[in-house]
């Protein structure tokens, strides 16, 4: 049976990383910490690379910027597609 995938907000991730740091300082292993946080070690390391040292406000801003970047890339791709279609129509005439 596959586990249902959870999506965590940047604030939740930062809170979990802070808790993990406290547990690691308390002498727990990474395996024990990941079990307590209900995440895999791979996820833990990815979160640490992406969000390590960030504050919650910074993570929110990063998430908003990433969403805006995705939206702008989609708009650019649509514009490029429109240009290509127009070019084909002009070449056909």
C-alpha positions in Angstrom: 0.0 0.0 0.0 1.5 3.4 -1.0 1.6 6.2 1.5 -0.4 9.3 0.7 1.9 12.2 -0.2 1.7 15.1 2.1 2.4 18.7 1.0 4.0 20.8 3.7 3.9 24.6 3.7 7.3 26.4 3.9 6.4 27.4 7.5 5.7 23.8 8.5 9.0 22.7 6.9 11.0 25.4 8.8 9.3 24.4 12.0 10.1 20.8 11.4 13.7 21.6 10.6 14.0 23.7 13.8 12.5 20.7 15.8 15.0 18.4 14.0 17.9 20.6 15.0 16.8 20.5 18.6 16.5 16.7 18.5 19.9 16.3 16.8 21.4 18.5 19.5 19.8 16.3 22.1 21.7 13.3 20.8 19.1 11.6 18.5 20.2 10.1 15.2 19.0 11.4 11.8 16.9 8.2 11.5 15.2 8.8 14.8 14.6 12.4 13.9 13.1 11.5 10.5 10.9 8.9 12.2 9.6 11.5 14.7 9.0 14.1 11.9 7.3 11.4 9.7 9.6 12.1 6.7 12.2 10.2 4.9 15.9 11.0 5.2 15.9 12.0 1.6 13.1 14.5 2.2 14.9 15.8 5.4 18.1 16.4 3.5 16.3 18.1 0.6 14.4 20.4 3.0 17.7 21.2 4.8 19.4 22.1 1.5 16.4 24.2 0.4 15.2 25.8 3.6 18.1 25.5 6.0 18.8 28.7 7.9 15.7 30.5 6.5 13.0 32.2 8.5 9.3 31.6 7.9 8.9 35.0 6.1 11.8 34.3 3.8 10.3 30.9 2.9 6.9 32.4 2.1 8.6 35.0 -0.1 10.6 32.3 -1.9 7.5 30.2 -2.5 5.7 33.3 -3.9 8.6 34.0 -6.2 8.8 30.5 -7.4 5.0 30.5 -8.2 5.4 33.9 -10.1 8.4 32.5 -12.0 6.4 29.4 -13.0 3.5 31.7 -14.2 5.8 33.9 -16.2 7.5 30.9 -17.8 4.1 29.6 -18.9 3.2 33.0 -20.4 6.5 33.2 -22.3 6.0 29.7 -23.6 2.5 30.6 -24.8 3.8 33.8 -26.5 6.6 31.8 -28.2 4.0 29.3 -29.5 1.8 32.1 -30.8 4.9 33.6 -32.6 5.7 30.2 -34.2 2.1 29.8 -35.4 2.1 33.2 -37.0 5.5 32.6 -38.6 4.1 29.4 -40.2 1.0 31.2 -41.4 3.1 33.9 -43.0 5.5 31.5 -44.7 2.5 29.6 -46.1 1.2 32.7 -47.9 
